[in-house]
Amino acid sequence: MTDRASVVMRTAGSLAGMRARRREGRPVDLDAERRSIDRITGLLRAPRGVNVTSEHRGGVPVVRLSSGAAQSGVVLYLHGGAYVLGDARQGLTVGFLAARGGLDVVSVDYRLAPEHPCPAAVDDALSVYEDLVVSVGARNVIVVGESAGGGLALLMLQRARNRGVVMPAGLAVAFPWADLTMSGASIVGNSGRDMLTRSELVREAAWFAGERDLHDPAVSPIHGSFRTFPPTMISVGTRDLLLDDSRAVTRAMRSDGVDVDLVEYPGALHGFTALPSPEQRRHRRHLLAFVSTHLPAPSDSTGAATAVADTPPGRRRYAALGHVVRVITHLPGPIRERLLDSMTGSITGDLPPVPDLVRLLDAAGGMPNGKRWKNRLLASEPHLKTVRTRDLVADTGGRLRARLYLPPAGGPEATAAFVWVHGGAFLVGGLDQEEAHWPAIELAASGIPVLSVDYRMCLGGVSYPAPQDDVLTAWRWAVAHADEIGVDPTALHLGGGSAGACLVAGATLRLRDAGEPLPASLYLGYPVLQAHLPPPTPDMAEAMAAHDIIDDAWVEAMVRHWAGSTPIDSPYVSPGLADVRGLPPTYVMSCGLDSLRRASEPFAARLRENGVPVQHDVFGESEHAPLDRPGTPDGIRAVKRLREWLVGGYSDLRD
């Protein structure tokens, strides 16, 4: 797991914190809150292939989700909402368990406070659980709860144990509300940083407790015992107002001998499991793994097929990304800069809620970042301050827009230089993008000059070959000015990430076919290689089961958009389909949780079969675009491997 929040989570946290600061101390308009939640819940949809029915269990209304696949067990789901909001339809947020895990999900429509204070919700949840114990057996049930639903799950199982009811196979709670006295330090420490406010929780706790004391174990499960509880997984974000509730429950469970695993997500806010983000996808993988560990395996395996089938239409999301980028580029400069800086953790004023916008931008693998993040990078990495930079703009012999990064003055003579092309789905990015700047300045600080290339985005009618022409112009400039860069022309390497890797691979094929000098080596990081991805192997399908952003439809739409009127199987548009003989030594990086590995892995094998020296690395736990995530473990590792390749790894393959 990374130690830094994703762009989506940082932006959502900033926006949620501003909202919370405005709401702190204001009275709760419960009717308005319920109308708002009802509208949001009404937008939820079940994954493809999952049937939704309303029924009763133990006399309590429930919503049941089922894929029709061989059933391995049942998930009893308890929704959040501070015991006063929401309904069983929120179980649709865990519909992926039915689609991918071969499970039925039974979401409980428990009674809400203040109309029905404690113990009404506990009574309802326990009635459904006891019904499932009789009908399917406790060993086939996993209890899942989120927020107040997590607290309710704890209360329900404490009551069930006290009544002699058999415990379930497992318990998974996310950011549980376990201490309604709100005595944890995070209530103060995360105030104004999370979506929750203390003043609202105080009111809602009183509604749920009714006449009971908040310290009563029947209200606050942290004051009860967890003896004989089943194996438990607890998930929480470090930005959550209720962070200390999860930590306190974990400590208490361990003291009571429970097998409990606490998973903390850096920078994630309360309710992050409902926000499409890398954190959500990691949580889903953890939850799927937990369920598969503690429930019997289904009699057949349909999860691999549904993992791709139930994702949202990628083509529409790719089109939406283009519209978003057009809007951003036409914003007035100060507003655009504030918006872009908010996506890298710095926000100074109110912004509209833009979760879909940041999700789409994050999915592209590249961000058109503002500039403040670079100042923060220099502050945290002082050695980078000695790197010299110069922007290049020229329109003779082609369009040149690039930034030259030179090592600190007085250092040893460079033995290699790198022409680097960022990604961004052919729609997003620029020289201030993290993926364009961070690898370049890190390499330059270590003694390797870098020319980072800016190319035309496929907007406003731009398509093949314009962006690739820009890459070739920058490459030819580097060859002609190698002495200015500080290396011999034969020591120039060419590389790119994601869509940028597609551009450099196609550009290198054009150089080969034109008989021009080739790069000393080629670097392809998590590359876009073709419109139609090969089917995943079983291992790939399992690894990517919770990855729902870059899907087949997205990739096809992206390549078709970049190709324009050119056939998508053209070798310069889709280099994964090209004749690769005669290419220079090539480094291919695949990310284990990235759909694009389905093309990059066989491409690396085909290079090797055709006599091209190849190094192929698979970053098993990495999502797409680690070079777009400065300071993260997988990003640091990717830069380290890139440097090792440039200073000698490529030549070792030739020997």
N, C-alpha and C positions, 0 to 999 in steps of 0.2 A: 504494500500500500504506500502511496506517496505521502509525503509529510507536508503537502501544500494543497490548499483548496483549489478546485478547478475555477476557471473563469466564470462559469455559470454560477457556482456557489458563492464566489466572492461578490459578484454583482447582486445576486439575490439577497445575500446577507446585508449588503450596504442598503439596498432598498427597503428590506424588512426592518432594519434597525431604525431608519428614518421614520417609517410608519409607526413603529412602537414608541418612539420618543414623542410623537405627536399624540398618541393615544394614552400614554401613561397618566393615570389620575383621573381620566374621564369616566363617567358612568357607563355601564354596559347596556347598550340597547339590544336586548336579547332578541326581540322580534326581527330587527334589522339584520342581526348576525345570522339568524336562522334562514332568513330569505336569501342572504348572500351565499351561505353554504349550500342551500338547496339548488341555487342556480349553478354553482360550480359542480355539484354532484351530478346534476342533470346532463353535464357535458361528458361524463365518463362513459366509456364504451368497453365492452368486453373484447378481449383478443379474438382474432379470427379463429373460428372453430370451437369456441367456448359458448355453451348454452347457458342462459340465465333464466332461472325460474324462482317464483315466490312460493313458499310453503310454510308449514309450521313444524317445529321440533319441540317436543316437551311442552306444547301449548304456547310456544313463543314464535312470533313471525321471524322468518329468516329469508335471506336470499342465497340461493344455491348456484354455484358455478361448476360446470362439468364439461369436459372435453369429449366425453364418450370413449376415451381411450381406456385401456386396462388400468383399473384403479389400484394405486399402491397405498392409499390411505385417505384421510380426511383432515383438512385444516379447519379448525374452529377459529374464525376471525372476529376480533372485537375492535370496532372502529374507535377513533379518537374524537375529540370535540369537547373536552373539559367536562364531560358528563352532562352537558346541556345542549350540545349541538350534534348534528349529523344523523345518519341512519345507515341501515345495512347495505345500501347501494355503494357505500365507500369500499366494500369488499372488492369492487371491480379493480381497485388499485393493486390487488394481489392476484388478479386474474392470470398473471403469468405462471403462477403455481399450478393452475389447472391446465394451461396450455403446454407447459414444458415439463411439469413434474408428474403428470399422470395422477393428479389428485382431484378430489372434490373439495371445493371451498364452501363452507357454510358460514355465512356472515350474519351475525345476530342483530336483530332490530330491538335492542334492549330499551327499556323505558328511561326517559330523561328527567333530570332535575330542572327546575325546582318543583315541577308538577309531581314528580315521583322521586323523592330523595332516597338516600341510602336506607335500606339495602335493596331497593327495587331492581337496580341494574344487576347487582350480584345475583339476586334470585333468578332473573331471566337467563343470565349467562350459565349459571349452574344447571338450570333445567335443561338447557340445550346440551350441555356437556354430558349430563347423566343419560340423556336419550341416546347420544352417540356411543357412550360406553356400552349400553345395552345392545345397540343395533350393529355396531362394527367392532367393538372391543377397544379398550383403552390403548392397547399397544399399536393400534392403527390410527391414533389421533395425535396431531400436533396442534398445540394452542398458540396462536399468533395474535398479538395485540400491539397497538401503537398509541402512544401518548396516554390519554385517560384510559384507552382500551388496554394499554399495557398494564396500568395500575389495576384495572378491573380484572385482567387475567390473573394477577397475583392474588387479589382478594378472593376470586372464585376458587383458585386452587387451594388457598389456605382453608377456606370453608369446606371444600370437597374432602381434603385430608382429614379435617376434624370430624367429618361425618363418616369416615371410613370408605370413601369412594376411591377407587384405584386411580393413581396418577397417570397422565398421558405419556406417550413415548418421548415427548419433548416439549419445550416451551421456548418461544422466540418473541422477545418484546423489544420494541424500538422506542427510545426516549420515554420510558414509562413515568407517569406521574405517581410517585410512590409516597411522597411526603407532602401532605396537604397543608402542613404547618409552614412549609417553604422555608426551612431553616438552613438549607444548603448555601454555601458561599457563592455558588454560581448564580443564585437569584440576584445578588448584587453585582458580582463580577461581570456577568453577561448582560446586565441591564442596558437597553439601548443598542444592543448588538444582535438581538434575536427578534423573531416575529412576536414572541410572547411578551406580555407586560405583567408585572407583579400585581398591579391594582386590579386587573381583570381576573387574574387567577384567584386573588383573595375573595372576590365576590362569588366566583363560580364554585370555589371550595365550600363556601358557606351554604350555597344552594344545595350542593350534593350532600353535605353532612346533615343538613336539617337540624334536628335537636341534638345530634351527637357531637361530642368533642372531637376536634380535628386530630388529637393524639390517639383516638380510639383505633385499635388495629383493624376494626371493621371499616374504617374510613381511610386510614393511611397504612398501607400494608408494610411499610418499612418498620412499623412498630410491632409487627407480628413475627411469627417464626417461619422459616423456610425449610425446616427439617423434612426429609423424604421427598423434596421436590425433584422433578425429573431433570435430565440434562437441559441446560438453559443457555441460550445465546441472547446477549443484550447489546443493542446497537444504539449509538448516540453520537451527535456531533459536538465538537468542542466549543461551538458558539451557542449552544443550546442553553436557555435559561434553566432547564431541568437537568443539566449535565451531572450535578452532584447527586441527584436522585439515582441515576444509573450506577454511579460509583458506589453509593451507599448500599444499594441492593446487592451489588456484586460482592462487597465486603461481607455483608450479612450472610449471603448464601454460602460463601466460602467458609465462614465460621461455622455454619450449620452442616458442612460436609457435602454441599451440592456441587456437581460438576458444572461450572459456569464459565462462559467465555465472554469477556467484555471487548467489544470492537468499537474503538473511537475513530471518528472520521474528522480529520483536521479541518477546521473552518466551517464545518457543516452546521446548519441551523436546525431548529426544531421543525419536524415535518419534512426533512430532506428526502425521505423515501418517496414522496409524491412529486418531486421536482425532477424532470428529465435532466440528468447530469451524470458525469462519471461516478460521482459518489453513489447515486441511485443504482447504477449498473453494478458497482462493486458490492453494494448491499444485497442486490438480488442474487448475485453469484454466491455470496456467503449463505444466504437463506436457502437457496436451492441445495447447496452442499450439505447444510445442516439437516434439511428435511430428508435428503437421500441417505444420510448416515443413520438416521434414527427411525426410518420407516422401512418396511419390506419393499423390495424392488417390484415394480409391476411386471406382469407376465410378458409384455412386449415393450419395445422401445420406440415410441413415436416422437420423443422430445426433440431429436435432431431435426426432424422434418418440420415441426412446428416452430422451431426457433427462428427460422427465417420467415415462415409463412405469416406469423401474426404481427410482424412489424408494420408500422404505418407506411403508406405509399411514399417511397423515397423520391419519386419523381416530383410530387407536389412540394415536398420539403426543399428539394433543390431549386425549384422555381421560386419558392418563397424566399430562399436565401438571396437570389438575384434581386428580388424586389427590395429586400431589406438593405442590401448594399447600395442600391441606387438611392434610397431614401437618405442613408447616412452621408453619402458623398455630396448630396445637395443641401445638407444642413449648413447653416452659418458656422463659420470657423470656431468661435468660442463654444457654441453648443455642441458641435461635433467633438471637440477636444474633451469637454466634460464627460460626454457619453463614453468615449473610448477609454478615458482614464478610469471611469467607474468600473470598467471591465477588468482592470488590473489592480483593483483594490483601493483606489483613491477616489473619494467622492466628496464634494463640498457643498452640494445643494440638492434640492429635490429633483428627481427624475421620474418620468412616467414608468409604470411597471412594464418591463420588457422581457419576461422570461422566455417567450418564444424566440425573440430576436437573438438573445445571447445563446440560446440552445443551438440555433441554426449556425451562428457564427462559430461556436465552439466545435460543432460537427464538421465544419469545413477543414479543420486541422490547421487553421491559421487565423490570426486575429489582426485587424487593421488597428493596432494599438495606438493609444495616445503616447505622449513622450515622457510623462512623469515617471513611468516605470523604469526608464533607463537611468534616471537619476537615483532611484532607489537601488538599482543594481550596482551602480558605481559606489554608493555608500556602503553596501554590504560586501563588495568585492573590490577593495582599493587597488589591487594590482592591475585592474582593468583600466585605471585612469591614465596609464602611461601609453596606451595604444593611440596611435595617430590616425585620424580619419580625414577623408576628403571626398566630397560629392562630385560626381562627374556627370555633365550634361552636354550632349552633342547630337547634332542631327545630320552630320556629313557621313556618308557611307552607312547609313542606317540610324535607327533611333537608339541612342545610348543614354540610359539612366541607371546609375550605379553608385555604390559607395566603396571606396578603397580603404581597407583597414591595414595599416602598416605596424609592424612590431615596434616596441620601444626603441628609441634611438640609442646607438652605441652597443646594441646586442650583437650576437654572432650572425654571420651571413646565413640567410635563409637557404635551405636546400629544397624547399617545395613551396608552391603557392596554389591557392584554391579559388576557383570561380564557383560561387555558390548561388543557387536559385531556390528561393522559398516556395512553399506550397500555398494552398488556399482555395482549392476547388475551382481554379481558373477564374474566380470571382472576387476573392478577398486577399488583401495583403499589400505590403509596401515595405520600404526600407526601414520603417520604424516598427515593423512587426517583430514580435519576439523571435520567431523562427528565422527571420532575415538577419537580425542584429546579434542575438546572443551567441550562436555558434561562431559567427564571424569574429566578434571581439574576443572570445575565449581563445580561438585558434591564434589570432594575432598576438595576444598577450604571451602565448607560448612560443612565438617566433615564426609563425606561418602567415605570410601576407594573404589577405582574402579580398576578392572583389565580389561584393554582394550585389546581385542584379535585380533591378526593378523592371518589370515587363508589363505590357498592356493587359488589363483584365478583359475578359470576354463579356463586355458590357457595350451597349449602344451599337450593336452590329459587329463588334470585333470577334474574330474567331481565327482558326488556323488559316494561314501560318504566322499571323502577326506576333503572338507572344513568343513563339519559337524563333522568329526572325530577330527579336530583341535579344534573346539569349545568344544567338550566333554573333550578333553585332558586338556584344560584350566580350564574348570569347575571342573574337578576332582582334578587338582592341587590346586585350590582355596579351595576346601573342605578339602584337606589334610593339607593345610597351613593356615587355618583360623586364628590360633593364631598369625601367622606372619602378617597377614592382620590386625588383631586387633579386630576380632569379633568371636562369636560362629558360628559354621557351619550352625546352623539353621537360622542364620540371613543373609545368602547369597541369593541374588536375581540374576536373569538371564534375560537379555534383549538384544534386537537388533533393528536396523532400516532397513527398506526396505528388501533387500536380507538378511541382517544380522538377521532380525526378522524371516525370513523363516528358517534360520539355527537354531536359538535357539528354535523355536517352534518344529521343527523336532527332535532336540536333546533332548528336554524335553519329547517328546513322547517316544523316545528310553530309556530314564532313567526310565520312568514309566513302560514300558513293560519289562525292565530288573530287576525291583524291586529295583533300586538304590534310594538313597535319592533324593527328588525333591527340587527345589529351594523354598525359602519362598514365592516367587511370580514370575510371568512372566510379562515382559514388551514387548509389540509388537508395535513399532512405524511405522506407514504407511507401513504395512507388505506386502511382496509378499507371497501369500498363495496358489495359484493354477495357472495352465496354462490358463484355460479358465474362463474369468471373467463373472459373471452373468450379464444379461442385466441391463442397468441403469434405475432407476426410472425416471419419468419425471423431478423431482426436480434435480436429479443428472445430467441428460442430459443438462438441462438449465445451471447449474453451470459450467459444464465442456465444454461448447460449443466452447470456443476458445482455449482449451487445446489440443495441437497437437503433443506432444512428446511421452508420454508413452501411446501407444494405444494397442488394443487387440493383434495385430500381434507381437508387441514388447514383450509383456508379455509372449505370447506363445513361441516365439523364445528363450527368456531368460530362461524359466523353462525347455524347452527341452534341451538347452545347458547344464544347470546345472545337469539335470537328467542323461545325457549320455545314457548308455544302459539300465538304469532302467526305468520302465514304469512311465510316468508322473503323473499317478494317485496314485502312491505309497504314503502312508500317511507320510512317512519321507521326501519325496521330495515335496509333496503338502499338507502341514498340514491342509490347509483349508478343505480338504476332509476327514480328519481322524476322528476316534472316539475320542472325546475330554473328555470323562468321566474320572474323577480322576486327572485332571490337577490342579495345584495350582491356587490361586487367580491371575487373569490376568487383566492387563491394556492394552486396545487397543486404539491407537490414529489413527484416520482417518483424512485426509486432504481434505477439501471440494472441491478443484480444482484438485484432484488427481484421475486418473482412478482406482487406486488400492482400493479406498474406496468401489467400487462395490463388492469386496470380503470381505473386513474387516468388513463392517457393518453387513452383514448377519452372519459372523463368530462370532462376538461378541454376537449376538442374540442366536446363537446355543450354545455357551458356557453357557449362562445363562439358556437356556432350559435344559441343561444337568447337572445342579447343580453346575457349576463352578462360584464362586464369580467373578463378572466382573465390571470394570469401563470402560466405552466407551466414549471417548471425540472426538468430531468432530470439528476441527479447520476450520471453515467455509470459511475463505478468504485465507487460506494457500495453497500453491502449495506443491508438493512432497518434503519431506526431510527438514523440518525446522531445525532439529538438525545439518544440514550441512551448516547452515547460521549463523555464530557467530554474536551476537550483534543485529540481526534483531528482531523486535517485536515478530514475531511468534516463532523464535528460543528461545528467552528469556522466552517466555510463556511456551514453551515445556519443557525446563530445569526445570522451576519452578514446573510444574505439575509432572514431573518425581521425583523431590526431595520430593514433598508432598506425592507421592505414596510410596516411599521407607521408609519414616520416620513414616508412620502410616496409610496411606490411604488403603493399602492392608488389614491390620488387622481390620480396621473398617468394611470391608465387611464381615469378618468372624463372627463378633459379632452379 
